[in-house]
Amino acid sequence: MATIGIVDTTFARFDMGSAAIDEVKRHVSVKIRRVTVPGIKDLPVAAKRLIEDSKDPCDLIIALGMPGKMEKDKMCANQASMGLIQAQLMTNTHIIEVFVHEDEAKDEKELAFLMEQRSREHAVNAVKLLFKPESLIREAGTGQRQGFEDVGPARM
């Protein structure tokens, strides 16, 4: 049985991990391991630990977080993203980064909606990566957006 790791943060203003878990369970029967860390810069090591656990390694990780709206938060998000990429390369395992920047939304209601939708849509992407990779090929170039409305392909 495949295992999906969910790594989320206490800094986020919405329980992104629970939304992702709920969505994964709607699509497949897998083992889920969840770890919650304080902030986004803690995500890479938590994800790597779940992948490298000798007793119960994860086949894929969904890393969820919410960078704040300040410039220093954007820098921290970039550092966390680079750490997640490095962890992927070190382990040859997909880590789907699901970040929602606090300033992406016009108000708190839209922020909560975006955090839930992006978490759920990327959970579906995780299922596709593990179990239906051919479905991603069919979606290539279609302008998919997680959280907001898809933009569609560019037309000539």
C-alpha positions in Angstrom: 0.0 0.0 0.0 1.3 3.4 -0.9 2.0 6.0 1.8 1.5 9.8 1.3 3.1 12.2 3.8 1.4 15.4 4.7 3.6 18.1 6.2 1.9 21.3 7.3 2.5 24.2 9.6 1.1 25.9 12.7 1.8 29.3 11.1 -0.9 28.8 8.4 -4.2 30.4 9.1 -6.2 27.4 7.8 -5.9 23.7 8.5 -4.5 22.9 5.0 -3.3 19.4 6.1 -6.8 18.2 7.0 -8.2 19.5 3.7 -5.5 17.6 1.8 -6.0 14.4 3.8 -9.8 14.6 3.2 -9.3 15.0 -0.5 -6.8 12.2 -0.8 -9.2 9.9 1.0 -11.9 10.8 -1.5 -9.9 9.4 -4.3 -7.7 6.5 -3.1 -7.1 4.2 -0.2 -3.6 4.9 1.0 -1.8 5.2 4.3 -1.3 8.8 5.3 1.3 10.0 7.7 1.1 13.6 9.0 3.6 15.8 10.6 3.0 19.4 11.7 5.9 21.9 12.1 6.0 25.5 13.2 6.7 27.2 9.9 7.5 26.8 6.3 11.3 26.6 6.7 10.7 23.5 8.8 8.9 21.7 6.0 12.0 20.4 4.1 13.5 18.4 6.9 10.1 17.0 8.0 9.4 15.9 4.5 12.8 14.3 4.1 12.5 12.5 7.4 9.1 11.0 6.2 10.6 9.8 3.0 13.7 8.3 4.6 12.0 6.6 7.5 13.4 3.1 7.3 10.3 1.5 8.9 7.6 3.3 7.0 8.8 5.5 4.1 6.4 7.8 2.3 6.1 7.5 -1.5 5.2 11.2 -2.0 4.9 14.2 0.2 2.4 17.1 0.2 4.1 20.1 1.9 1.6 22.8 2.8 2.2 26.3 4.2 1.2 29.9 4.2 3.9 32.5 3.9 3.0 35.9 5.4 2.7 39.1 3.3 5.9 40.8 4.4 9.0 40.9 2.2 10.9 38.8 4.8 8.1 36.2 4.5 8.5 36.0 0.8 12.3 35.4 1.3 11.5 32.6 3.8 9.1 31.1 1.3 11.8 31.1 -1.3 14.3 29.4 1.1 11.7 26.8 2.1 10.9 26.1 -1.6 14.6 25.7 -2.4 14.9 23.3 0.6 11.9 21.3 -0.7 13.5 21.0 -4.1 16.8 19.9 -2.6 15.0 17.3 -0.5 13.3 16.0 -3.7 16.6 15.7 -5.5 18.3 14.0 -2.5 15.5 11.4 -2.2 14.2 11.0 -5.8 10.7 11.5 -4.3 8.1 14.0 -5.3 7.3 16.7 -2.8 4.4 18.8 -3.9 4.8 22.3 -2.5 1.5 23.9 -1.7 2.0 27.5 -0.6 -0.6 30.2 -0.3 0.8 33.6 0.2 -1.2 35.7 2.6 -1.4 38.6 0.0 -2.8 36.4 -2.8 -6.4 37.1 -1.5 -8.3 40.3 -1.2 -9.8 39.3 2.3 -9.9 36.6 4.9 -12.8 34.8 3.3 -11.0 34.5 0.0 -7.8 33.5 1.8 -9.6 30.6 3.6 -11.2 29.6 0.3 -7.9 29.7 -1.5 -6.1 27.7 1.2 -8.7 25.0 1.1 -9.0 24.8 -2.7 -5.3 24.8 -3.4 -4.8 22.1 -0.7 -7.5 19.9 -2.2 -6.5 20.4 -5.8 -2.8 19.6 -5.1 -4.0 16.5 -3.2 -5.6 15.4 -6.4 -2.3 16.1 -8.2 -0.6 13.9 -5.7 -3.0 11.0 -6.4 -2.4 11.5 -10.1 1.4 11.5 -9.7 1.3 8.2 -7.8 -1.6 6.3 -9.5 -2.5 8.0 -12.8 0.5 9.8 -14.2 -0.9 9.4 -17.8 -3.8 11.8 -16.7 -1.2 14.5 -16.2 0.1 14.1 -19.8 -3.5 14.7 -21.0 -3.6 17.9 -19.0 -0.3 19.2 -20.3 -0.5 22.8 -21.6 -4.1 23.3 -20.4 -3.4 26.2 -18.0 -4.4 24.5 -14.8 -4.4 26.6 -11.7 -4.8 25.3 -8.2 -7.0 27.4 -6.0 -8.2 29.9 -8.6 -10.0 29.3 -11.9 -8.0 27.6 -14.6 -6.8 30.0 -17.3 -6.8 27.5 -20.2 -4.3 27.1 -23.0 -2.9 30.0 -24.9 -4.4 30.3 -28.4 -2.5 31.2 -31.6 
